Amino acid sequence: MPADRSSERHKRFYATADIAPADGGYAVTLDGRTPRSPEGAALVLPTAGLAQLVAEEWAGQGEEIEPATMPATRLAWTAIVYAADPAARAAAAARMGAFANADVLCYFAEAPAPLVRRQEQQWSPMIAWAEDALQVRFIRARGVVHQPQPEATIARIEALATAEDAATLSALAAAAALYGSVILAFALRHGELTGEEALNRSRVDEIFQEEQWGVDAEAAARVTGVAREATMLERWFASSQAWASLR
């Protein structure tokens, strides 16, 4: 995966961002030229929708380019790596398995009762959905002590992730990390939840605490940023299709 340069800023060097047909799909263009990675890979996506999503981020930059505000671009570069590097794909699938082994939706509180009820209402249906749709079994736990999941579940999640095209796998891995949940990542991928709905389910405990104690400005800003990424992931999945020609 490309090195994380999300904190680096550079002066904007282009006037317009657009997309154009290219070998392998659609290229993002900056003043008519396609950006390339340090390894020389062109910023080309398999669908016009994905390319447009990335181009919007470049067009929305101000006088300085802020990589931290460009999650779709990060996904695009990651997907390009996955398309070309089987080892990187395998590592991403293994990370999905690791998230499955500690999915946040499987850790129910012991108290207070209102929080437990909310978790049951919002998490139990998603676990049931995953077990049916993905053909896996998740073991539920009470409290924070780690509860390993069945080896068959981890293997199944890794196999499902491996079977995805590069563009979808990059978004799945990002969603699992964002939510702390492969269940929510796959639910978003399959259109069972919106990005916002998945985020709210991942934040049940946090939202409950906010209702009791309020929200400070720093926490609110963080949630706003995470919510933007969740919405972007929803759009990414909607715009994605099999990247068969690049696999």
Secondary structure, 3 states (H helix, E strand, C coil): CCCCCCCCCEECCCCCEEEEEECCEEEEEECCECCECCCCCECEECCHHHHHHHHHHHHCCCCEECHHHCHHHHHHHHHHHHHHCHHHHHHHHHHHHHHHCCCHHHEECCCCHHHHHHHHHHHHHHHHHHHHHCCCCCCCEECCCCCCCCHHHHHHHHHHHHHCCHHHHHHHHHHHHHHCCHHHHHHHHCCCCCHHHHHHHHCHHHHHHHHHHCCCHHHHHHHHHHHHHHHHHHHHHHHCCCCHHHC
